[in-house]
Amino acid sequence: MSKQRPNKLGIIVRSIWQRGEGKFTLIVLALWLAVALVSLVWTPQSLWTTDGYHVWAKPSAAHWLGTDGTGADVFSWLMAGSRTNLLIVLLTVVVSALWGLLLVAAMVARNSALASTSVVVIDALISIPTVLIALILAVPMGASITVIVIACGFGYGLNLARVARPAALLAARSAYVESALANGASGWRVLISHIIPNILPVLAVQLSLSAGTAVLAESGLTYLGIGVPSGVPSWGHSLATSVKLINVFPLTVLWPGLIVTVVVVALNVFGDVLRDAIDPVANPALRQTASVAEKEGK
């Protein structure tokens, strides 16, 4: 009876959980996901229920984190905002990953003219601020989640490609890639089967940074009026509506600001612990699993 192979995903999750910062990131991200899902079916108060007699109210049994300038429940809006921010982060990560990997493929292409031109173009585009891209997009599209996702995904994809290029180039010029190409493998197959697995640690860090920065970008762009449209709950919207009276009612700014800070820190740290967990060089348990699988294959 053959021995069951260890589950790589289980090893990775345990490796993350064994570290103190890993526990912090997993707990924060799990709470974020749970709150976002619960907010789809329940919030303590209706988002559209306002109490004109209790504006800027302090935390109480009826309003756990107080009310804003319209008398709306702050906690309910933050709960609902969690799903908006989660959607923005997921879409931004997907767009930046696809865009960045497409650029990586161009920069490590066998066609030297395409590779060198791609590097020059990326170096030029990477200097364009994300805010400027969002402002340009907001002219025809108006304030929307789409503006945030496209602007952030475009800018972060450029950063990902620039950082991942050295590792991708090293993999693209390796002996096993040369062998795969000699055996008739297509360029896309080589990218998916050989190059991407070798740059996963770099991708983990860059995409987690993109996720954290997307949360900050949503807050900043919404404050400027070109992010999440008015009436759509988000953490940036909660900040934008309360920051004008921060000196008078600081608690209404404290709660969304605290949530944004904790989530951004968790996302940034998550990239580091995930990189170490999925890298066989840094993770002895994963390296042992790979060694066992190799022996069984012989």
C-alpha positions in Angstrom: 0.0 0.0 0.0 1.6 3.3 -1.1 2.1 6.1 1.3 -0.2 9.1 0.7 1.7 12.1 -0.4 1.7 15.2 1.8 -0.7 17.9 0.8 1.3 20.9 -0.5 -1.4 23.4 0.2 -1.7 22.1 3.8 2.1 22.4 4.2 2.0 26.0 2.9 -0.9 27.0 5.2 0.8 25.4 8.3 4.0 27.1 7.5 2.3 30.4 7.4 0.4 29.7 10.6 3.5 28.7 12.5 4.9 32.2 12.2 3.5 35.0 14.4 3.1 37.4 11.6 1.5 34.6 9.6 -1.2 34.1 12.3 -1.9 37.9 12.2 -2.3 38.0 8.4 -4.5 34.9 8.3 -6.8 36.1 11.1 -7.2 39.6 9.6 -7.9 38.3 6.1 -10.3 35.6 7.4 -12.2 38.2 9.4 -12.3 40.5 6.4 -13.7 37.8 4.2 -16.2 36.7 6.9 -17.5 40.3 7.4 -17.8 40.9 3.7 -19.9 37.7 3.3 -22.1 38.4 6.3 -22.7 42.0 5.1 -24.4 40.6 2.0 -27.3 39.4 4.1 -27.1 41.3 7.4 -25.9 44.6 8.9 -26.9 46.0 12.3 -28.8 48.9 10.7 -30.0 49.5 7.2 -27.5 51.5 5.2 -30.2 53.9 4.2 -31.7 54.5 7.6 -30.7 57.9 9.0 -31.5 59.6 12.2 -31.4 63.4 12.0 -31.7 63.7 15.7 -28.5 61.7 16.4 -25.9 62.8 13.9 -22.2 62.3 14.9 -23.4 60.3 17.9 -20.9 58.5 20.1 -20.8 54.6 20.2 -23.8 53.2 22.0 -25.9 50.0 22.1 -27.9 51.1 19.1 -24.9 52.3 17.1 -21.8 50.3 18.0 -19.4 52.8 16.4 -21.6 55.8 16.5 -23.2 57.7 13.5 -21.9 59.9 10.8 -23.1 63.4 9.7 -26.3 62.0 8.2 -27.2 59.9 11.2 -26.3 56.7 9.4 -24.8 53.8 11.4 -20.9 53.8 11.0 -20.5 50.1 11.8 -23.1 49.1 9.1 -21.4 51.2 6.5 -18.0 49.8 7.4 -19.3 46.2 7.1 -20.9 46.9 3.7 -17.7 48.7 2.6 -15.6 45.6 3.4 -17.2 43.8 0.4 -16.6 46.7 -1.9 -13.0 46.9 -0.9 -12.6 43.2 -1.2 -14.0 43.3 -4.7 -11.6 46.1 -5.7 -8.6 44.2 -4.3 -9.5 41.0 -6.1 -10.1 42.6 -9.4 -6.9 44.7 -9.1 -4.8 41.7 -8.3 -6.2 39.8 -11.3 -5.7 42.7 -13.7 -2.2 43.5 -12.5 -1.2 39.8 -12.6 -2.5 39.3 -16.2 -1.1 42.6 -17.4 2.2 42.0 -15.6 2.7 38.5 -16.9 1.9 39.6 -20.4 4.7 42.2 -20.1 7.0 39.6 -18.6 6.4 37.4 -21.6 7.3 40.3 -23.9 10.5 41.2 -22.0 11.9 37.7 -22.0 10.8 36.9 -25.6 13.3 35.3 -28.0 12.8 38.2 -30.3 15.5 40.6 -29.1 13.8 43.6 -30.7 10.5 42.9 -28.9 12.3 42.3 -25.6 14.4 45.4 -25.7 11.5 47.6 -26.8 9.3 46.2 -24.1 11.9 47.1 -21.4 12.2 50.7 -22.7 8.4 51.2 -23.0 7.8 49.8 -19.5 10.5 52.1 -18.0 8.8 55.0 -19.6 5.2 54.1 -18.5 6.2 53.2 -15.0 6.9 56.9 -14.3 3.2 57.8 -14.8 1.5 58.2 -11.4 -1.6 56.0 -10.8 -3.6 59.1 -9.8 -2.9 60.7 -13.1 -4.1 57.5 -14.9 -7.3 57.6 -12.8 -7.9 61.2 -13.5 -7.6 60.6 -17.3 -10.0 57.6 -17.1 -12.5 59.6 -14.9 -13.1 62.1 -17.7 -15.0 59.8 -19.9 -16.0 57.2 -17.4 -16.8 59.2 -14.3 -16.2 58.1 -10.7 -16.5 54.3 -10.6 -14.9 51.1 -9.3 -13.7 50.4 -12.9 -11.5 53.5 -12.8 -9.8 52.3 -9.7 -9.3 48.8 -11.0 -7.9 49.8 -14.4 -5.7 52.6 -13.0 -4.3 50.4 -10.2 -4.1 47.2 -12.3 -2.2 49.1 -15.1 0.3 50.7 -12.8 0.9 47.8 -10.5 1.2 45.4 -13.5 4.1 47.5 -14.7 5.8 47.3 -11.3 5.3 43.6 -11.2 6.8 43.1 -14.7 9.8 45.3 -13.9 10.6 43.4 -10.6 9.9 39.9 -12.0 12.0 40.4 -15.1 15.4 39.2 -13.7 14.0 36.0 -12.3 11.9 35.4 -15.4 14.9 36.0 -17.7 17.0 33.6 -15.7 14.3 30.9 -16.0 13.8 31.7 -19.7 17.5 31.1 -20.5 17.7 27.9 -18.4 18.6 24.5 -19.8 15.2 22.9 -19.2 13.5 25.7 -21.1 15.9 25.3 -24.0 15.1 21.6 -23.9 11.3 22.2 -23.8 11.6 24.6 -26.8 13.7 22.0 -28.7 11.0 19.4 -28.1 8.4 21.7 -29.7 6.8 23.4 -26.7 5.2 26.8 -27.5 6.2 30.0 -25.9 3.0 30.2 -23.9 3.4 26.7 -22.7 7.0 27.5 -21.5 5.7 30.6 -19.8 2.9 28.7 -17.9 4.8 25.5 -17.2 8.4 26.8 -16.5 8.7 30.5 -16.1 5.7 31.4 -13.9 6.4 28.6 -11.3 10.0 29.9 -11.0 8.9 33.5 -10.3 6.0 32.6 -7.8 7.8 34.0 -4.8 8.3 37.3 -6.6 4.7 37.3 -7.7 3.5 36.6 -4.2 5.2 39.6 -2.8 4.3 42.0 -5.7 0.6 41.0 -5.8 0.2 41.3 -2.0 1.8 44.8 -2.3 -0.6 45.5 -5.1 -3.5 44.4 -2.9 -2.5 46.6 0.0 -1.8 49.6 -2.2 -5.2 49.1 -3.9 -6.9 49.6 -0.5 -5.0 52.8 0.0 -5.7 53.9 -3.6 -9.4 53.4 -3.2 -9.4 55.6 -0.1 -7.4 58.3 -1.9 -9.2 58.3 -5.2 -12.6 58.2 -3.5 -11.6 61.2 -1.4 -10.7 63.0 -4.6 -14.1 62.2 -6.1 -12.9 59.8 -8.8 -13.1 56.5 -7.0 -16.1 54.8 -5.6 -19.2 56.8 -6.5 -21.4 58.5 -3.9 -23.9 56.1 -2.3 -21.7 53.0 -2.7 -20.3 51.9 0.7 -16.5 51.7 1.0 -13.9 52.4 3.6 -12.7 55.3 1.5 -16.2 56.7 1.3 -16.4 56.5 5.1 -13.1 58.4 5.4 -14.1 61.0 2.8 -17.4 61.9 4.5 -16.0 62.3 8.0 -12.5 63.7 7.5 -13.8 67.3 7.1 -14.8 67.3 10.8 -11.9 65.3 12.2 -11.1 67.9 14.8 -14.7 67.9 16.1 -15.7 64.2 15.7 -12.4 62.2 15.5 -14.0 58.8 16.2 -15.8 58.7 12.9 -12.4 59.0 11.1 -10.6 56.7 13.6 -12.6 53.5 12.7 -12.2 53.4 8.9 -8.6 54.7 9.2 -7.8 51.9 11.7 -9.4 49.3 9.5 -7.5 50.4 6.4 -4.2 50.5 8.3 -4.6 47.0 9.8 -5.7 45.5 6.4 -2.9 47.1 4.5 -0.3 45.9 7.0 -1.8 42.4 6.9 -1.7 42.3 3.1 1.9 43.5 2.9 3.1 41.1 5.5 1.1 38.3 3.9 3.3 38.5 0.7 6.5 38.0 2.7 5.2 35.0 4.7 3.6 33.5 1.5 6.9 33.9 -0.4 8.8 32.0 2.3 6.0 29.3 2.5 5.9 28.5 -1.2 9.7 28.7 -1.8 11.2 25.2 -1.3 14.6 26.9 -0.5 13.1 28.7 2.4 10.6 26.1 3.5 12.2 22.8 4.6 8.9 20.9 4.8 8.1 21.8 1.2 11.6 20.9 0.1 11.2 17.5 1.7 7.9 16.9 0.0 9.5 17.8 -3.4 12.3 15.4 -2.6 9.9 12.5 -1.7 7.9 13.1 -4.9 11.1 13.0 -7.0 12.2 9.7 -5.4 8.8 8.2 -6.0 8.9 9.3 -9.6 12.2 7.5 -10.2 
